[in-house]
Amino acid sequence: MKVSSLEYRNQFLLGRSSFELEEFAQTNGMKAFRGRQLHNWLYQKGVKSLDEITVLPKDWRLSLSQRGITTGRLGILKRHVAKDDTIKLLLETIDGEIIETVGIPTKNRLTVCLSSQVGCPMACRFCATGKGGFRRSLNVHEIISQVLSVREAMGRSPSHIVFMGMGEPLLNIETVLESIRCLNSDIGIGQRRITVSTVGVINTLPKLAELAISVLGRAQFTLAVSLHAPNQGLRESLIPSSIAYPLDSLLEDCRHYLSLTGRRISFEYILLGDINDQVEHAEELAARISGFQSHVNLIPYNPIDEETFRRPTLQKVEIFRSVLAKRGIAVSLRASRGLDQNAACGQLRHQHVTRS
């Protein structure tokens, strides 16, 4: 059975709206209010199995289970907590795949970093996820389960969501948008607190804007585009997929996306020691995006075992930031979290799969 088939997806209740669950209840011989009860227990109480939904008739729960209907919650294989309280979970899907999700807490917010695929086909050199290859895209229930698992593990409700974990979200665009609908409407996380990160997939940004307006009514989430280089030559050496999608074309698509949605673009830039962190790189980046309604997130590299890239010095990070700021570019520095627990994308999963 293909994991992406309609029959497979229909096994799971997680990811369905209140209306869809009401329809499900009625189709299965129950009153509509049973669907509303399902919705409450799935999203507010966070139950893992039908057996826990004690307000439902026992016979009906048994009947659903016998037909292979489940909540869709994933099992937790491993839980790692870093010194800064960042938590990383390894979750197992029903077909035995392993995915990662990360909870990043601060005093006033809890950000959940979500995976959208098992592995990643983009093969960026600095990313541990790409080292493990690509298996498949995730379904809605598998994405939503990550959020509920972090909420349960940390004992508090997530305030922000970033699709910056394993995978390329724009290669799973319909599912990611449906997940955003669920996060917004069913769990109560505002679109403006959700970020979708992409390294760039040719011909997808205009499609993302149009689909978002169709599925969500309006595109209010933040689009984060991973640049990591100020020119095509350097970018190709770091991101192999960019060979087919030149930087000029990517930036033009970003402008088109902005014109359709009215939402500024966030540019992600991982600083690699002595590779892309020089003053001339900062000057070139500033010139490239000058006049663009955007914001730059600088991210010091989080080392992985398979590559020899180094973290930049604090001095170079600050110089790079100051050059952008002096050129009128809105810029911020993202603090690294969970370094003592291998919190970079794909590291923990890669170690687990390698040792298994």
DOMI-445252 format. One line per field, with one value per residue (C-alpha): residue in three letters; residue number from 1; x negated, y negated, z negated. Coordinates in nm, 2 decimals, always signed. Example, Ala and Ser with C-alpha at 12.3 -4.5 7.8 and 13.67 -1.06 7.14 Angstrom:
2
rest = ALA	SER
nr = 1	2
u = -1.23	-1.37
v = +0.45	+0.11
w = -0.78	-0.71
//
This chain:
356
rest = MET	LYS	VAL	SER	SER	LEU	GLU	TYR	ARG	ASN	GLN	PHE	LEU	LEU	GLY	ARG	SER	SER	PHE	GLU	LEU	GLU	GLU	PHE	ALA	GLN	THR	ASN	GLY	MET	LYS	ALA	PHE	ARG	GLY	ARG	GLN	LEU	HIS	ASN	TRP	LEU	TYR	GLN	LYS	GLY	VAL	LYS	SER	LEU	ASP	GLU	ILE	THR	VAL	LEU	PRO	LYS	ASP	TRP	ARG	LEU	SER	LEU	SER	GLN	ARG	GLY	ILE	THR	THR	GLY	ARG	LEU	GLY	ILE	LEU	LYS	ARG	HIS	VAL	ALA	LYS	ASP	ASP	THR	ILE	LYS	LEU	LEU	LEU	GLU	THR	ILE	ASP	GLY	GLU	ILE	ILE	GLU	THR	VAL	GLY	ILE	PRO	THR	LYS	ASN	ARG	LEU	THR	VAL	CYS	LEU	SER	SER	GLN	VAL	GLY	CYS	PRO	MET	ALA	CYS	ARG	PHE	CYS	ALA	THR	GLY	LYS	GLY	GLY	PHE	ARG	ARG	SER	LEU	ASN	VAL	HIS	GLU	ILE	ILE	SER	GLN	VAL	LEU	SER	VAL	ARG	GLU	ALA	MET	GLY	ARG	SER	PRO	SER	HIS	ILE	VAL	PHE	MET	GLY	MET	GLY	GLU	PRO	LEU	LEU	ASN	ILE	GLU	THR	VAL	LEU	GLU	SER	ILE	ARG	CYS	LEU	ASN	SER	ASP	ILE	GLY	ILE	GLY	GLN	ARG	ARG	ILE	THR	VAL	SER	THR	VAL	GLY	VAL	ILE	ASN	THR	LEU	PRO	LYS	LEU	ALA	GLU	LEU	ALA	ILE	SER	VAL	LEU	GLY	ARG	ALA	GLN	PHE	THR	LEU	ALA	VAL	SER	LEU	HIS	ALA	PRO	ASN	GLN	GLY	LEU	ARG	GLU	SER	LEU	ILE	PRO	SER	SER	ILE	ALA	TYR	PRO	LEU	ASP	SER	LEU	LEU	GLU	ASP	CYS	ARG	HIS	TYR	LEU	SER	LEU	THR	GLY	ARG	ARG	ILE	SER	PHE	GLU	TYR	ILE	LEU	LEU	GLY	ASP	ILE	ASN	ASP	GLN	VAL	GLU	HIS	ALA	GLU	GLU	LEU	ALA	ALA	ARG	ILE	SER	GLY	PHE	GLN	SER	HIS	VAL	ASN	LEU	ILE	PRO	TYR	ASN	PRO	ILE	ASP	GLU	GLU	THR	PHE	ARG	ARG	PRO	THR	LEU	GLN	LYS	VAL	GLU	ILE	PHE	ARG	SER	VAL	LEU	ALA	LYS	ARG	GLY	ILE	ALA	VAL	SER	LEU	ARG	ALA	SER	ARG	GLY	LEU	ASP	GLN	ASN	ALA	ALA	CYS	GLY	GLN	LEU	ARG	HIS	GLN	HIS	VAL	THR	ARG	SER
nr = 1	2	3	4	5	6	7	8	9	10	11	12	13	14	15	16	17	18	19	20	21	22	23	24	25	26	27	28	29	30	31	32	33	34	35	36	37	38	39	40	41	42	43	44	45	46	47	48	49	50	51	52	53	54	55	56	57	58	59	60	61	62	63	64	65	66	67	68	69	70	71	72	73	74	75	76	77	78	79	80	81	82	83	84	85	86	87	88	89	90	91	92	93	94	95	96	97	98	99	100	101	102	103	104	105	106	107	108	109	110	111	112	113	114	115	116	117	118	119	120	121	122	123	124	125	126	127	128	129	130	131	132	133	134	135	136	137	138	139	140	141	142	143	144	145	146	147	148	149	150	151	152	153	154	155	156	157	158	159	160	161	162	163	164	165	166	167	168	169	170	171	172	173	174	175	176	177	178	179	180	181	182	183	184	185	186	187	188	189	190	191	192	193	194	195	196	197	198	199	200	201	202	203	204	205	206	207	208	209	210	211	212	213	214	215	216	217	218	219	220	221	222	223	224	225	226	227	228	229	230	231	232	233	234	235	236	237	238	239	240	241	242	243	244	245	246	247	248	249	250	251	252	253	254	255	256	257	258	259	260	261	262	263	264	265	266	267	268	269	270	271	272	273	274	275	276	277	278	279	280	281	282	283	284	285	286	287	288	289	290	291	292	293	294	295	296	297	298	299	300	301	302	303	304	305	306	307	308	309	310	311	312	313	314	315	316	317	318	319	320	321	322	323	324	325	326	327	328	329	330	331	332	333	334	335	336	337	338	339	340	341	342	343	344	345	346	347	348	349	350	351	352	353	354	355	356
u = +0.00	-0.14	-0.16	-0.03	+0.29	+0.63	+0.71	+0.41	+0.48	+0.84	+0.72	+0.63	+0.85	+0.58	+0.56	+0.94	+1.14	+1.44	+1.67	+1.49	+1.51	+1.89	+1.93	+1.71	+1.94	+2.26	+2.12	+2.04	+2.39	+2.34	+2.48	+2.28	+2.19	+1.98	+1.76	+1.73	+1.63	+1.36	+1.23	+1.21	+1.03	+0.79	+0.67	+0.74	+0.69	+0.43	+0.53	+0.32	+0.57	+0.94	+0.96	+0.88	+1.19	+1.42	+1.72	+1.77	+1.97	+1.73	+1.89	+1.82	+1.46	+1.41	+1.57	+1.35	+1.04	+1.13	+1.15	+0.80	+0.91	+0.67	+0.60	+0.28	+0.05	-0.31	-0.51	-0.81	-1.13	-1.37	-1.36	-1.66	-1.68	-1.96	-2.11	-1.91	-1.58	-1.55	-1.39	-1.43	-1.20	-1.25	-0.91	-0.82	-0.55	-0.32	-0.54	-0.85	-1.01	-1.19	-1.14	-1.26	-1.08	-1.23	-1.07	-1.25	-1.14	-1.19	-1.02	-0.74	-0.72	-0.75	-0.86	-0.81	-1.04	-0.85	-0.96	-0.77	-0.94	-1.13	-1.48	-1.54	-1.62	-1.79	-2.13	-2.26	-2.62	-2.59	-2.27	-2.27	-1.92	-2.04	-2.31	-2.05	-1.88	-1.51	-1.24	-0.90	-0.68	-0.48	-0.10	+0.10	+0.15	-0.23	-0.30	-0.03	-0.14	-0.48	-0.32	-0.10	-0.40	-0.61	-0.31	-0.28	-0.65	-0.69	-0.37	-0.28	-0.11	-0.33	-0.31	-0.51	-0.57	-0.86	-0.87	-1.25	-1.30	-1.37	-1.26	-1.18	-0.83	-0.76	-0.80	-0.51	-0.32	+0.04	-0.01	-0.20	+0.08	+0.34	+0.13	+0.12	+0.50	+0.52	+0.27	+0.46	+0.82	+0.80	+0.51	+0.54	+0.20	+0.22	+0.09	-0.14	-0.32	-0.39	-0.70	-0.76	-1.13	-1.25	-1.58	-1.40	-1.22	-1.17	-0.82	-0.68	-0.67	-0.39	-0.20	-0.25	-0.09	+0.20	+0.26	+0.23	+0.50	+0.72	+0.67	+0.63	+0.82	+0.50	+0.13	+0.03	-0.24	-0.61	-0.80	-1.17	-1.40	-1.74	-2.00	-2.33	-2.53	-2.53	-2.61	-2.53	-2.87	-2.91	-2.54	-2.59	-2.88	-2.67	-2.32	-2.35	-1.98	-2.05	-2.22	-1.88	-1.73	-1.96	-1.97	-1.84	-1.54	-1.47	-1.48	-1.25	-1.00	-1.03	-0.93	-0.63	-0.53	-0.56	-0.34	-0.07	-0.07	-0.19	-0.41	-0.78	-1.03	-1.27	-1.60	-1.80	-2.17	-2.39	-2.73	-3.01	-3.35	-3.58	-3.33	-3.06	-3.12	-3.36	-3.29	-3.27	-3.00	-2.80	-2.85	-2.74	-2.43	-2.33	-2.35	-2.16	-1.86	-1.86	-1.52	-1.36	-1.08	-1.27	-1.45	-1.78	-1.82	-2.19	-2.25	-2.60	-2.67	-2.59	-2.86	-2.79	-3.03	-3.01	-3.14	-3.45	-3.26	-3.34	-3.13	-3.23	-3.40	-3.18	-3.38	-3.30	-2.93	-2.91	-3.10	-2.87	-2.56	-2.69	-2.77	-2.41	-2.27	-2.47	-2.35	-1.99	-1.91	-1.68	-1.89	-1.89	-2.10	-1.94	-2.08	-2.18	-1.99	-2.04	-2.40	-2.48	-2.21	-2.29	-1.99	-2.08	-1.84	-1.87	-2.16	-1.98	-1.78	-2.10	-2.28	-1.98	-1.94	-2.32	-2.34	-2.02
v = +0.00	-0.34	-0.57	-0.87	-0.69	-0.83	-0.50	-0.53	-0.90	-0.81	-0.58	-0.88	-1.13	-1.38	-1.67	-1.68	-1.99	-2.00	-1.99	-1.69	-1.50	-1.58	-1.44	-1.13	-1.07	-1.09	-0.87	-0.61	-0.61	-0.87	-1.21	-1.52	-1.61	-1.29	-1.45	-1.76	-1.54	-1.38	-1.72	-1.83	-1.52	-1.51	-1.87	-2.00	-1.69	-1.55	-1.18	-0.92	-0.64	-0.60	-0.40	-0.73	-0.90	-0.77	-1.00	-0.79	-0.47	-0.18	+0.03	-0.25	-0.29	+0.08	+0.08	-0.20	-0.03	+0.30	+0.11	-0.03	-0.39	-0.55	-0.90	-0.92	-1.01	-0.90	-0.70	-0.86	-0.67	-0.90	-1.23	-1.45	-1.76	-2.01	-2.23	-2.52	-2.31	-2.27	-1.93	-1.71	-1.41	-1.12	-1.00	-0.68	-0.66	-0.37	-0.24	-0.25	-0.58	-0.81	-1.18	-1.46	-1.76	-2.02	-2.23	-2.56	-2.73	-3.08	-3.26	-3.40	-3.16	-2.79	-2.74	-2.40	-2.32	-2.08	-1.82	-1.80	-1.50	-1.19	-1.29	-1.55	-1.54	-1.88	-1.75	-2.09	-2.02	-2.18	-2.00	-1.66	-1.57	-1.55	-1.30	-1.04	-1.06	-1.10	-0.85	-1.02	-1.32	-1.34	-1.34	-1.59	-1.37	-1.32	-1.69	-1.78	-1.49	-1.66	-1.97	-1.77	-1.56	-1.87	-2.02	-1.71	-1.67	-2.03	-2.08	-2.41	-2.52	-2.61	-2.97	-2.96	-2.71	-2.69	-2.44	-2.43	-2.07	-1.77	-1.81	-2.07	-2.20	-2.32	-1.97	-1.88	-2.20	-2.09	-1.89	-2.18	-2.42	-2.19	-2.15	-2.52	-2.53	-2.27	-2.45	-2.77	-2.66	-2.35	-2.41	-2.79	-2.91	-3.23	-3.23	-3.52	-3.29	-3.03	-3.03	-2.81	-2.77	-2.68	-2.65	-2.73	-2.49	-2.61	-2.72	-2.68	-3.03	-3.17	-2.83	-2.86	-3.21	-3.10	-2.78	-2.96	-3.21	-2.92	-2.69	-2.94	-3.24	-3.46	-3.40	-3.55	-3.31	-3.41	-3.27	-3.22	-3.17	-3.01	-3.20	-3.11	-3.28	-3.62	-3.49	-3.20	-3.04	-3.01	-2.91	-2.62	-2.49	-2.48	-2.39	-2.15	-2.20	-2.57	-2.48	-2.44	-2.74	-3.04	-3.30	-3.58	-3.36	-3.28	-3.64	-3.74	-3.47	-3.61	-3.95	-3.80	-3.62	-3.94	-4.12	-3.85	-3.82	-4.16	-3.97	-4.05	-3.78	-3.65	-3.55	-3.29	-3.30	-3.03	-3.17	-2.92	-3.00	-3.14	-3.03	-3.29	-3.51	-3.77	-4.15	-4.13	-3.86	-4.09	-4.38	-4.17	-4.04	-4.39	-4.50	-4.20	-4.25	-4.63	-4.78	-4.44	-4.43	-4.17	-4.07	-3.87	-3.61	-3.53	-3.18	-3.07	-2.72	-2.42	-2.17	-1.81	-1.52	-1.45	-1.80	-2.01	-2.34	-2.55	-2.79	-3.15	-3.36	-3.59	-3.88	-3.78	-3.73	-4.08	-4.24	-4.07	-4.19	-4.54	-4.57	-4.47	-4.70	-5.00	-4.93	-4.96	-4.59	-4.47	-4.20	-3.98	-3.71	-3.38	-3.23	-2.86	-2.63	-2.27	-2.24	-1.98	-1.75	-1.76	-1.98	-2.06	-1.93	-1.56	-1.49	-1.29	-1.09	-1.02	-0.89	-0.67	-0.52	-0.46	-0.28	-0.07
w = +0.00	+0.09	-0.20	+0.00	+0.11	+0.02	-0.15	-0.37	-0.47	-0.55	-0.83	-1.04	-1.22	-1.31	-1.06	-0.99	-1.07	-1.30	-1.00	-0.85	-1.18	-1.20	-0.85	-0.95	-1.25	-1.05	-0.77	-1.04	-1.19	-1.47	-1.54	-1.43	-1.80	-1.82	-1.56	-1.77	-2.06	-1.85	-1.75	-2.12	-2.24	-1.94	-1.95	-2.30	-2.51	-2.28	-2.31	-2.14	-2.09	-2.04	-2.36	-2.55	-2.41	-2.68	-2.59	-2.27	-2.28	-2.34	-2.06	-1.81	-1.92	-1.89	-1.54	-1.42	-1.56	-1.38	-1.06	-1.11	-1.20	-1.44	-1.58	-1.37	-1.66	-1.61	-1.87	-2.04	-2.00	-2.18	-2.37	-2.42	-2.63	-2.59	-2.86	-2.74	-2.77	-2.39	-2.34	-2.03	-1.97	-1.74	-1.62	-1.44	-1.17	-1.11	-0.83	-1.04	-0.92	-1.16	-1.18	-1.40	-1.57	-1.80	-2.07	-2.14	-2.46	-2.58	-2.87	-2.65	-2.36	-2.25	-1.89	-1.73	-1.44	-1.21	-0.95	-0.62	-0.47	-0.58	-0.48	-0.20	+0.17	+0.19	+0.06	-0.08	-0.18	-0.53	-0.63	-0.81	-0.68	-0.32	-0.42	-0.50	-0.16	-0.08	-0.17	-0.13	-0.21	-0.53	-0.56	-0.75	-1.06	-1.08	-1.07	-1.33	-1.55	-1.59	-1.74	-1.98	-2.09	-2.17	-2.35	-2.56	-2.63	-2.74	-2.92	-2.74	-2.42	-2.12	-2.02	-1.70	-1.42	-1.18	-0.89	-0.91	-1.01	-0.78	-0.42	-0.16	-0.24	+0.12	+0.24	+0.02	+0.08	+0.06	-0.26	-0.43	-0.35	-0.48	-0.79	-0.83	-0.80	-1.08	-1.30	-1.26	-1.28	-1.50	-1.73	-1.74	-1.62	-1.42	-1.06	-1.14	-1.39	-1.13	-0.90	-0.59	-0.50	-0.15	+0.02	+0.35	+0.59	+0.94	+1.04	+0.69	+0.53	+0.74	+0.69	+0.32	+0.31	+0.53	+0.33	+0.00	+0.10	+0.22	-0.09	-0.36	-0.23	-0.26	-0.29	-0.62	-0.72	-0.67	-0.38	-0.46	-0.17	-0.23	-0.03	-0.21	+0.06	+0.23	+0.58	+0.80	+0.81	+0.43	+0.39	+0.64	+0.44	+0.13	+0.27	+0.57	+0.66	+0.73	+1.05	+1.21	+1.03	+1.06	+0.79	+1.01	+1.10	+0.73	+0.63	+0.92	+0.80	+0.45	+0.58	+0.75	+0.43	+0.24	+0.50	+0.47	+0.09	-0.04	-0.29	-0.32	-0.26	-0.52	-0.38	-0.58	-0.56	-0.73	-0.81	-0.73	-0.87	-0.59	-0.32	-0.30	-0.60	-0.45	-0.44	-0.06	-0.09	-0.31	-0.07	+0.22	+0.04	-0.06	+0.30	+0.42	+0.20	+0.16	+0.20	+0.14	-0.13	-0.33	-0.64	-0.68	-0.94	-1.01	-1.14	-1.26	-1.13	-1.35	-1.28	-1.16	-1.15	-0.78	-0.67	-0.76	-0.76	-1.07	-1.28	-1.21	-1.48	-1.69	-1.55	-1.19	-1.27	-1.41	-1.13	-0.87	-1.06	-1.09	-0.72	-0.63	-0.89	-0.76	-0.41	-0.53	-0.54	-0.82	-0.99	-1.30	-1.45	-1.53	-1.85	-1.82	-2.05	-2.16	-2.04	-2.31	-2.18	-1.81	-1.73	-1.38	-1.12	-1.07	-1.31	-1.57	-1.31	-1.11	-1.42	-1.51	-1.16	-1.13	-1.47	-1.41
//
